[in-house]
């Protein structure tokens, strides 16, 4: 019986790790968008300005998580869901406008596609996951098109710290404590497969790191940070399957990606 149980557990872990397809898809689409459009950041910031603004953005993410927790405790679940859907719609419009803004009917196309995405967003299974992966990659394209390199690098580093705090000590950990609330409220914000879930925020970070790497370094030097990023995702998934409790999805991937990105950047500078 022990061998059979070990085999069953191994099969469950193997199926659970198949969720990696959605981060990979989001990364591939995000990188393709950046390589196809070659965006130039709209904002020019000093390092100090980038540090301050990235801290402000991460603080707003933390405040948003506490707001979600507050609304849950007050029982305002429907109101919270309306806020989340409205935020997703606006984000979709902004990201699509970046891509389609120069086309003849860009605004109309952005509107129609955003409405379709919202309608498909809560669909379970492949369709819902695909919509969330595309959305995450599109938002990463907006960020790469808007902010300079220093901001993005610091933003990702600060998000890694925030994610660890929020899950272990902060608002996300408190939200995850209630299985009922987690399913009802957070399911639209997760890609799920074989009982394992990843937040669209995690997908956004993975896609942003990949898009940023492809834009800033290019291939083949981009291979090292991209491999380290996905190794971190696999390590996180493996720990998640073993612990069977929530883990920060960003911290380990960023801890591996950032030094490899900086090393590849140095190698690129040395070869030029």
Secondary structure, 3 states (H helix, E strand, C coil): CHHHHHHHHHHHHHHHHHHHHHHHHHHHHHHHHHHHHCCCCCCCCCHHHHHHHHHHHHHHHHHHHHHHHHHHHCCCHHHHHHHHHHHHHHHHHHHHHHHHCCCCCHHHHHHHHHHHHHHHHCCCCHHHHHHHHHHHHHHHHHHHHHCCHHHHHHHHHHHHHHHHHHHHCCHHHHHHCCHHHHHHHHHHHEEEECCEEEEHHHHHHHHHHHHHHHHHCCCCCHHHHHHHHHHHHHHHHHHHHHHCCCCCCCHHHHHHHHHHHHHHHHHHHHHC
